[in-house]
């Protein structure tokens, strides 16, 4: 099912305040690891450390792969500021992409590829999504009205899922043409994803249904249908959709898989990660399924 992947590991410890701004406390490292999935198990071919563009940087996080599968965008500290950087996977080159006086997090492109977006912490601590062109030039703010966005995911060019601050975090639909936001969960995890199906479908971790020390992943579609799909791996926070029916989740320095078409299997082990001293915190998979970026702390 799985093919060749490159895995990037970042060591990071962060403290989240009532807003998205983060306190940097530890030096992080970034690695590129070539790996291969065989019968749902992962093997390592090679790995190397990737030096950040700023030698004294203490923060690297929120990796996101471009649709061309050649570039990895991420947030990284540049002195006292957090900017957006881009890593050329084939040539191992890191370049500052969006540099400004404000901290910027969670870069990703709109589905049509026209804009790159990120969460910007403004001077008054408001957190809005800003849009940039493909040269890193500021275009506009997505909305002046919605100023408490901590995390987000594009579903279509006109629909977005957001997780809003402060704590407890809450999950929402955002309809961009009308600038309307609708709450779907009053106590959510930070991670929300687009399930790769034709109908715009948002998935999020719902902590209001917590049981047996496990949160629950829910699916909601554009018509408002809400469906419980699976209890997460205990202690897990981050997950991605490998395809429309396969979830991958990280917990306790392991990657776990779950197939919606074969729920009797439950969560099955994909990879026991032993190449880093840190614990896996966040990861992303490239569109062609040949790369994976993974954050640890």
N, C-alpha and C positions, 0 to 999 in steps of 0.2 A: 504493500500500500504506500509506503513512504519511499522517497528517493533520496539522493545525495543532499546533504544540508551543510551549511556553514553555521557554526554557533559562536556567538559573541557573548562573553561573560564579563560582567561589570560588578566589582565589589563596592558596595554602597551602604552606608548607614545614614538614615535621614529621620528627622523629627518633623511631623506635620503639625502646624498650629491651626487656629480656627480658620485661617485662609490657606490657600495652596502654597504660599511661600514656605520654603524648607530651610532648615538649619543644617549646614554642612558640617559633619563631624569627623569624617574619615576619608583618607586617601583611597581612591578607587583604582582598579585595574581593568583593562579591557583586553579580551582575548578573542582571537578568531580560531574556530575549531572546525575542521572538516570532518563530517560524520556521515554515516550511511545507515539507513534503516533496512533491515532484512527481516521479513516476517514479523513486523511490528516491534522489533528489537533494534537498538541502536549500537553501532560500533564506531570508534574514533579512528580516523586516518592520521591526522596531524593537527597541531594547534600552535598558535603563536600569540605573543602579546602585541596589542595595537596601542602605540603611544598616542595619548591625546594631543591635540594641537597646542595646548597650554601645559607645559611641563609640571606646573604646580597645581593643576586642576584637582579638585577634590570631589567633583560631582560629574557623573555621566549616567544618563537615565533615559527612559521613554523611547526606546528604539522603534523605528517604523521604516519598512521597506517600500521603496518606490515600485510602481507597476512595471518598470523596465527591468527589475530584479538586479540592477547594477549599482544602486545607491541605497545607503542606509542613513536616514536622518535620525538625529537624537539631540537631546539637551545636554549641554556641558558647560561647566564653569570656566569663565575666562577672567581670571583675577577675582574680583568681588561680584561679578555679574554672570548670569546664566544665559548663554546664547544658543542658537540652533546651529549645529554643525552637520556636515554631510561626509560620509565615508564612501569612497570609490572602492567597491569590493574587488574588482578585477586588478586594479593597480595599487591597492593599499595606500591610497592618498586621502588625508583628512583635510577638509577645507571649512573655515568659518562661513556660514551661509546667511544667517540673519543676525546682525550685530546691532544692538541699540542700548539705550540706558536702562531699559526695563528687563526684568527676568522673564524668560520665555520657556514654556514647557509643552510637551506632547505634540511634536510636529507630525502632521500627516496631510496628504493631499485630498482635495475634494474628488469625488469619484470620476469626474470628467477630466481631472488632471490639470485644470486651468489655474487653480490656486493652491498654495500651501498654507495651511492654517496652523495656529498654535495658541495655547492659553498664555495671555500676557498679564502679569501682575502690575497694575498701573500704580502711579505715585500715591493714590489714596487707598491702596490695597484692593481696589476693585479688580475682579478677574474676568476678563472678557476674551472672546475669540477674535483674533486679528487675522486678516487674509493678506497674503503676499503673492507676488507673481513668481514665475519660475526662475527669476534672476535674484530673488530675495528682496525685492523692492516692495515696500508697504503699499497696499491698495486701499483697504478700508477695514473698519471694524464690522464684524458680522452683525452686532446688535449693541446699541447703547443701553437698552432696557435690561438685558440679562447680564448681571455683573457679579455673579457668584458661581461661575462655572469652574469646577476643579478638574474634571475629566470629561472626555466626550468621544463620540465615534460618528463618522458620516454613514448614513444609511442610503440616501440619494443626494443629489445636488441641492434638494430643497428640504430635506428632513435629517435631523440629527438626534442622537441620543446623548444625554448629558448626565453627569453626576455632579450635584451641586453641594457646595459647602455653606455653612460650617457643619461640624459634626453634631448629630448624626447625619451622615451623607444621605442624599436622596436621589433617586433615578427619575429622569423625565424624558418625554418626547419634546423636541423643539421643531415647530413648523416655521421654517424660515420666511416664506413669502408673506405670512401674516404676523410674524414675530410673536407667535403664540406658544406657550410652554404648558405642558400637562404632566402632572406628577403621576408616576406609575408605581413608585415604592417609596415609603417614608423612611426606611432604614435599609440602605443598600451597601454593598461593597463598592470599592473604587473602580473595579473592572467591569466594563460593559463592552459588548461586541456585537457586530452585525453577523447574523447567521447567513451564510452564502446561499440564499435561495432567491427566487424571482421577486416575491413579495417582500417589501421592506420589513425586516424582522429584527427586533432588538432583543438581546439577552443580557441579563444582569443577575447578580447574586443578591438574593433577598434574605436579609437577616431577621425579618420579623417572623419568619417561619422556622427559626433555628430549632434544631432538635438533635439530641445525642451529640452535642458539641460540633455539629456540622451545619453549615449554611446550605441554602437551596438555590440552584440555578433555575430561573424562570425565563420563558419566552413570551414576548408580546408582539403582536403584529399591528399593522396600521389601522385595522378595524377595531382594535382594543381587546382582542382575545388574549387571555392570559393563561398560560399553561405551565405547570410544574413539570420539569423534566428529570432532574437528578439531584440527589444530595451530593455535595462536593466532598472531595477527599478531606478528612479532618485536618485542620490547620492551613488549608489552601486558600489562596486569595486570587491568584492569577490563572487565567485560562485563555485559550484561543480555539477557534474552529479550524480544524485541518481541512474538512470538507463539510458538506451540508449535514452529515450524520455522525461525524467523528469529532469529539472534544479532546483536547490535550490540556492537562492541568499540571501545575507544579506544586509540590509539597515535600518538605523534609529532604531537600536536595535530590529529588527524584522527579522524573516526568511520568505521568500516568495518562492512559488513554481510556476513552469510553465510547462505545458504539451504540447509537440510539436504536439501530436495527437489531442489535443482539444484547439487550439489557441484562440477560442472565449472566453474562461474563463479568458484569460490574466493572470497576476500575481495574485495569491491568497495567503492570509495570512495563514502561517503555525503556527507561534508562535510569540507572543508578549513577548519579553524577559524582565523580571522585577526583576531577581534575582541578577543583578549586576549594580553597579553605572556607569560602563564604557559602551561605545558604541561598538557593535560588529564590529570587524575588519577583522577577518580571521577565517575560519573553515575548517574541513575535516571530511569525513565520512568513517568509516571502511568498508572493503569489504563485511562483513556479514550484514551490515546495522544496527548493534546493538550498535554502538558507534559513537559519533560525538565529535570532538575536535573543540573548538571555542575560538578565541582570541578576546579580547576587550581592548579598551584603554579609 
